[in-house]
Amino acid sequence: MQSMVLLTMIILGYLYKRVGIYRKDDYRVITKTVMYATLPCTIINGFSRFEWSSTLLCIPVFALAVNIILQFISYILSRNGDREDKIFYMLNTPGFSTGTFAIPFIQNVLGTEGIVAACMFDVFGTIMPSGVSYVCATTAIEKKNREKGEQKERIHMGFIVKKLLSSPPFVANLCMIVIKMNSIALPEFISRFVAKVADANSFICMFMIGMMFELKIQKKYMAKVLRLLAVRLLISTLAAGFILCLLPVDLTLRKALTVVIYSPIASMSLVYTDRMEGDTELAGFANSLTIIASMVIMTALMAVL
């Protein structure tokens, strides 16, 4: 039932855009509300209600390992391809939409444990879509084609760090990890405030996804998108098996991570595709298709786990 409620929120956002209540690009305003208000408050609220354990630190390390594997596979997929192939695969294969999709999707079903599991996964899970994939794609293109003036700015480690530290959810994750590791209690006012704001996160995120959703099926895109989807589902399934059987955290957290690992492509991948002047229609179609696949799989998993 909860999944149907969330799906209805997505449909509502899509319909509001289609009938003209919102313009196509109005989702950018809602995105800022999510990134700077509701999502950071959801992260703080989730951590504040959870008892810290040092074993949680294995989750971001695992997330980084999964993303590195996906990044390597994206290089293999595009190794013999043209510039467009490299941009598409290397930007859209790694990365998970944990903050704007997984957290609001599971927060009312899996509770505090689900939020904390997703947040810990997001700590290193955001590194790839926040700049590393962009650097990898740019490097691969320059290595093969030696194109001049392809980069719009010099790429270095500082660029990635700047992107991460300018992300409020990432900063909220890091701050709460430090706070919980040092057993610091939040003031009552802050706890109450973030709890109220966090209540709005599910609706705003799902509504935003509905506004961003575009599914213009074109046959010329199908082969690439299905190949990308197959790789992500294969790696996610293998990772889910590892999580359930071997990851050294509580069973409740393992169940939550099994759901999170099937999150769709990170929305930042579409931003960097546009930045590199790649095929944004192709990337947008892939993003929308993974949203559909993720909703079906994650709903099924929450019902059986």
C-alpha positions as CSV (number, residue, x, y, z in Angstrom):
1,M,0.0,0.0,0.0
2,Q,2.8,2.4,0.9
3,S,4.4,1.9,-2.5
4,M,1.1,2.7,-4.2
5,V,0.9,5.9,-2.3
6,L,4.5,6.9,-3.4
7,L,3.6,6.0,-7.0
8,T,0.6,8.2,-6.8
9,M,2.8,11.1,-5.7
10,I,5.0,10.5,-8.8
11,I,2.0,10.4,-11.1
12,L,0.7,13.6,-9.5
13,G,3.9,15.4,-10.2
14,Y,4.0,14.2,-13.8
15,L,0.3,15.2,-14.4
16,Y,0.8,18.6,-13.0
17,K,3.6,19.1,-15.5
18,R,1.6,17.7,-18.4
19,V,-1.4,19.9,-17.8
20,G,0.7,23.1,-17.5
21,I,0.4,23.8,-13.7
22,Y,4.2,23.5,-13.7
23,R,6.6,24.2,-16.5
24,K,9.0,21.6,-17.6
25,D,12.0,23.2,-15.8
26,D,10.2,24.0,-12.6
27,Y,11.5,20.9,-11.0
28,R,14.8,22.7,-10.5
29,V,13.1,24.9,-7.8
30,I,11.8,21.8,-6.0
31,T,15.2,20.1,-6.3
32,K,16.7,23.0,-4.4
33,T,14.1,22.5,-1.6
34,V,15.0,18.9,-1.4
35,M,18.8,19.3,-1.5
36,Y,18.9,22.3,0.9
37,A,16.1,21.5,3.3
38,T,14.0,18.3,3.4
39,L,16.8,15.7,2.6
40,P,19.4,17.1,5.0
41,C,16.7,17.2,7.7
42,T,15.7,13.6,6.9
43,I,19.3,12.5,7.2
44,I,19.8,14.3,10.6
45,N,16.5,13.0,11.9
46,G,17.4,9.4,10.9
47,F,20.8,9.4,12.5
48,S,19.6,11.2,15.7
49,R,17.2,8.3,16.4
50,F,19.7,5.5,15.7
51,E,22.2,3.9,18.0
52,W,25.7,4.2,16.5
53,S,27.9,1.1,15.8
54,S,31.4,1.1,14.3
55,T,30.4,-1.7,12.0
56,L,28.3,0.9,10.0
57,L,31.6,2.2,8.5
58,C,31.8,-0.9,6.3
59,I,28.7,0.3,4.4
60,P,30.3,3.4,2.7
61,V,33.3,1.3,1.9
62,F,31.1,-1.3,0.2
63,A,29.3,1.5,-1.7
64,L,32.6,2.8,-3.0
65,A,33.6,-0.7,-4.1
66,V,30.3,-1.2,-6.0
67,N,30.7,2.1,-7.8
68,I,34.3,1.4,-8.7
69,I,33.3,-1.9,-10.3
70,L,30.5,-0.2,-12.2
71,Q,32.9,2.6,-13.4
72,F,35.3,-0.1,-14.6
73,I,32.6,-1.9,-16.5
74,S,31.5,1.4,-18.1
75,Y,35.0,1.8,-19.5
76,I,34.9,-1.7,-20.9
77,L,31.5,-1.1,-22.5
78,S,32.6,2.2,-24.2
79,R,36.3,1.3,-24.9
80,N,35.7,0.8,-28.6
81,G,32.9,3.3,-28.9
82,D,32.7,6.9,-30.0
83,R,32.6,10.0,-27.9
84,E,28.9,9.7,-27.3
85,D,29.2,6.2,-26.1
86,K,31.9,7.1,-23.6
87,I,29.9,10.0,-22.2
88,F,26.7,7.9,-21.9
89,Y,28.2,4.7,-20.3
90,M,30.8,6.3,-18.1
91,L,28.5,8.9,-16.6
92,N,25.3,6.8,-16.3
93,T,26.6,3.3,-15.4
94,P,27.9,4.1,-11.9
95,G,26.1,6.1,-9.2
96,F,22.8,5.6,-7.3
97,S,19.9,8.0,-6.7
98,T,20.0,7.3,-2.9
99,G,19.1,10.7,-1.5
100,T,16.3,11.8,-3.8
101,F,14.8,8.3,-4.5
102,A,15.8,5.5,-2.1
103,I,15.5,7.5,1.2
104,P,12.1,8.9,0.5
105,F,11.0,5.6,-1.0
106,I,11.9,3.6,2.1
107,Q,11.7,6.1,5.0
108,N,8.0,5.4,5.8
109,V,8.4,1.7,5.3
110,L,11.7,0.6,6.8
111,G,11.9,3.4,9.3
112,T,15.1,4.8,11.0
113,E,17.2,1.7,10.2
114,G,16.4,2.1,6.5
115,I,17.3,5.8,6.5
116,V,20.6,5.2,8.3
117,A,21.5,2.4,5.9
118,A,20.7,4.5,2.9
119,C,22.6,7.5,4.3
120,M,25.7,5.4,5.0
121,F,25.6,4.0,1.5
122,D,25.2,7.5,0.2
123,V,28.4,8.8,1.9
124,F,30.7,7.2,-0.8
125,G,27.9,6.4,-3.2
126,T,27.7,10.1,-4.2
127,I,31.4,10.4,-5.0
128,M,31.0,8.9,-8.5
129,P,28.1,11.0,-9.8
130,S,29.4,14.1,-8.0
131,G,32.5,14.3,-10.1
132,V,34.6,11.2,-10.4
133,S,32.6,9.8,-13.3
134,Y,33.0,13.2,-15.1
135,V,36.7,13.1,-14.6
136,C,36.9,9.5,-15.9
137,A,34.8,10.2,-19.0
138,T,36.8,13.3,-19.8
139,T,40.1,11.5,-19.4
140,A,39.0,8.5,-21.5
141,I,37.8,10.9,-24.3
142,E,41.0,12.9,-24.3
143,K,43.2,9.8,-24.2
144,K,41.6,8.4,-27.4
145,N,40.8,11.5,-29.4
146,R,43.3,14.1,-28.1
147,E,40.6,16.8,-28.6
148,K,41.5,20.3,-27.8
149,G,39.3,22.5,-25.7
150,E,37.0,19.7,-24.7
151,Q,37.2,20.6,-21.0
152,K,35.4,23.7,-19.9
153,E,37.5,23.9,-16.8
154,R,40.6,22.3,-15.4
155,I,39.8,19.0,-13.7
156,H,41.6,18.1,-10.5
157,M,40.9,16.6,-7.1
158,G,39.9,20.0,-5.7
159,F,37.0,20.0,-8.2
160,I,35.6,16.8,-6.8
161,V,36.1,17.8,-3.2
162,K,34.4,21.2,-3.9
163,K,31.4,19.4,-5.5
164,L,31.0,17.1,-2.5
165,L,31.4,19.8,0.1
166,S,28.8,21.9,-1.7
167,S,26.3,19.1,-1.4
168,P,24.2,19.7,1.8
169,P,23.1,16.0,2.1
170,F,26.8,14.9,1.9
171,V,27.8,17.4,4.5
172,A,24.8,16.3,6.7
173,N,25.9,12.7,6.4
174,L,29.5,13.5,7.4
175,C,28.5,15.8,10.3
176,M,26.0,13.2,11.7
177,I,28.6,10.4,11.5
178,V,31.0,12.5,13.5
179,I,28.3,13.5,16.0
180,K,27.2,9.9,16.6
181,M,30.7,8.6,16.8
182,N,31.3,11.1,19.6
183,S,28.0,10.4,21.3
184,I,26.9,14.0,21.1
185,A,23.1,14.6,21.6
186,L,21.3,17.1,19.4
187,P,19.4,19.9,21.2
188,E,15.6,19.2,21.6
189,F,14.6,22.1,19.4
190,I,16.8,20.9,16.5
191,S,15.5,17.4,16.9
192,R,11.9,18.5,16.7
193,F,12.6,20.9,13.8
194,V,14.3,18.4,11.6
195,A,11.6,15.8,12.3
196,K,8.9,18.1,11.1
197,V,10.8,19.1,7.9
198,A,11.7,15.4,7.3
199,D,8.0,14.5,7.2
200,A,7.7,16.4,3.9
201,N,10.6,14.7,2.2
202,S,8.8,11.7,0.8
203,F,6.1,13.8,-0.9
204,I,8.4,16.5,-2.3
205,C,11.0,14.0,-3.6
206,M,8.4,11.8,-5.3
207,F,6.6,14.8,-6.7
208,M,9.9,16.1,-8.1
209,I,10.7,12.7,-9.7
210,G,7.2,12.9,-11.4
211,M,8.0,16.3,-12.8
212,M,11.4,15.1,-14.1
213,F,10.0,11.9,-15.6
214,E,10.1,11.7,-19.4
215,L,9.7,8.4,-21.3
216,K,10.0,9.1,-25.0
217,I,10.7,5.6,-26.4
218,Q,13.0,5.7,-29.4
219,K,14.2,2.5,-31.0
220,K,17.7,3.9,-31.7
221,Y,18.2,4.2,-27.9
222,M,16.9,0.8,-26.9
223,A,20.1,-1.3,-27.4
224,K,22.3,1.1,-25.4
225,V,19.8,1.6,-22.6
226,L,19.0,-2.1,-22.2
227,R,22.7,-2.9,-22.1
228,L,23.2,-0.3,-19.4
229,L,20.1,-1.5,-17.4
230,A,21.3,-5.1,-17.7
231,V,24.7,-4.3,-16.3
232,R,23.3,-2.3,-13.4
233,L,20.8,-5.0,-12.5
234,L,23.4,-7.7,-12.7
235,I,25.8,-5.9,-10.4
236,S,23.0,-4.9,-8.0
237,T,21.9,-8.5,-7.8
238,L,25.4,-9.8,-7.1
239,A,25.8,-7.0,-4.5
240,A,22.5,-7.8,-2.9
241,G,23.6,-11.4,-2.5
242,F,26.8,-10.2,-0.8
243,I,24.9,-7.8,1.5
244,L,22.5,-10.5,2.7
245,C,25.1,-13.2,3.2
246,L,28.4,-11.5,4.1
247,L,28.1,-7.8,5.0
248,P,28.9,-7.6,8.8
249,V,25.9,-5.4,9.9
250,D,22.6,-6.0,11.6
251,L,20.0,-8.0,9.5
252,T,17.6,-5.0,9.5
253,L,20.3,-2.9,7.9
254,R,21.2,-5.6,5.4
255,K,17.6,-5.8,4.3
256,A,17.4,-2.1,3.8
257,L,20.7,-2.0,1.8
258,T,19.3,-4.8,-0.4
259,V,16.5,-2.5,-1.4
260,V,18.8,0.6,-1.7
261,I,21.2,-1.2,-4.1
262,Y,18.5,-1.2,-6.7
263,S,18.2,2.6,-6.8
264,P,18.0,4.3,-10.2
265,I,20.7,6.3,-11.9
266,A,21.8,9.4,-10.0
267,S,20.2,12.6,-11.3
268,M,23.6,14.3,-11.4
269,S,24.6,11.9,-14.2
270,L,22.1,13.8,-16.4
271,V,23.6,17.1,-15.4
272,Y,27.1,16.1,-16.3
273,T,25.9,14.5,-19.6
274,D,24.5,18.0,-20.5
275,R,27.8,19.6,-19.3
276,M,29.8,17.4,-21.6
277,E,27.4,18.1,-24.5
278,G,26.3,14.4,-24.6
279,D,23.0,13.0,-25.7
280,T,20.7,14.3,-22.9
281,E,17.6,12.6,-24.5
282,L,19.4,9.2,-24.3
283,A,20.5,9.9,-20.7
284,G,17.0,11.1,-19.7
285,F,15.4,8.0,-21.3
286,A,17.8,5.7,-19.4
287,N,17.1,7.6,-16.1
288,S,13.4,7.2,-16.5
289,L,13.6,3.5,-17.4
290,T,15.7,2.8,-14.3
291,I,13.2,4.7,-12.2
292,I,10.4,2.3,-13.4
293,A,12.7,-0.8,-12.9
294,S,13.7,0.4,-9.5
295,M,10.2,1.0,-8.3
296,V,9.1,-2.5,-9.3
297,I,12.1,-4.2,-7.8
298,M,12.3,-2.2,-4.6
299,T,8.5,-2.5,-4.0
300,A,8.8,-6.3,-4.4
301,L,11.8,-6.5,-2.1
302,M,10.1,-4.5,0.6
303,A,7.1,-6.9,0.4
304,V,9.2,-10.1,0.8
305,L,12.1,-9.1,3.0
